[in-house]
Amino acid sequence: MPERAGVAPRMLLILSENWTLADGRDLPRLVDWAREAEDAGFDSVMLSEHVVLGPDAGARGVMGNPRAYAAPGNQDPATPWPNSLMLLSAIASVTSRIRLVASAILAPLRHPLLLARELGTLDLLSEGRLVVQPGVSWSRDEYAALGVPFGKRGRILDEQLAVLDRVWRDSPASFHGDFFDFDDVYLEPKAFRPEGPRLWFGGQHVHGPVLERLVRYGHGFHPFGTPTADDLAALRTALAEAGRDPAEIEMVGGTRATFADDDSVADLGAAMAPIAEQIEQGFTTFCVKPSQFIDDPAELPAFLRDVMRRVEAL
């Protein structure tokens, strides 16, 4: 993506996976952090989700440093994953500007009409501040526990996206697919915008279904890891071929924390250094997870201000 002159970097505070900094049951603390992030000038806060975890959550060995990012197969199955939409509802009630990013919403584990109702209500409640990143995730154990066929999860998601698009726009709405079938349903009130909340998509690579979903429905690209130049070129080409302006897509990058050992936090300056290069690639929004850099929750307000000072220097 080309550089976007005049667009100030936007910072996104990750509220999930901060259990070295907050107790997993102390959810009001996360709500407070969101309000503090808004006061400090952050653009958005983000929560990810799992419904349940099973043994395959740690199949590749639990991460050495508990401050690292959760990834497929690297986490303790007892890791807390509170309901992200309920938490974001609480955050919406105490904030007025900051965007609410529901990342890694595991759509195939829900009926799309229920999902449309939940997301549309939260989007309306927050007056259009909701951003949703639907995905299929990786845990066979989670799908098995909920009785959803793991091998069909991508096809289920594609059908769900079509359902969401239809019921947010139309009443009555009908749909006849391989997995979902209904006639003349009214979903009211609808989301804040006629097309529903802003949608981000991401993955480890930019091809196939991920690219197709992004081109057809997406407002933002949030990759897992660092996309290659070929990935970005493929995205730019696919958008242009679909008649879409690549500049319409919000590009989401982030800090790159490096830990000296399993007991230490990372250096914030070093972790934010790659942001400059990402800006040149066209990225505009950058994720930071506070527990990677501080261990004392009392330091969070100063940490947030420090992040924004460094961003302003860019």
Secondary structure, DSSP 8 states (H G I E B T S, - for coil): ----TT---EEEEE-TT-TTTS-TT-HHHHHHHHHHHHHHT-SEEEE---S---GGGGTT---SSTTS---TT-S-TT-----HHHHHHHHHHH-SSSEEEEEEEEGGGS-HHHHHHHHHHHHHHTTS-EEEEEE--S-HHHHHHHT--GGGHHHHHHHHHHHHHHHHH-SSEEEE-SS-EEEEE---S--SSTT-SEEEE--SS--HHHHHHHHHH-SEE--SS---HHHHHHHHHHHHHTT--GGGSEEEEE-----SSTT----HHHHHTTHHHHHHTT--EEEE-GGGT-S-GGGHHHHHHHHHHHHHH-
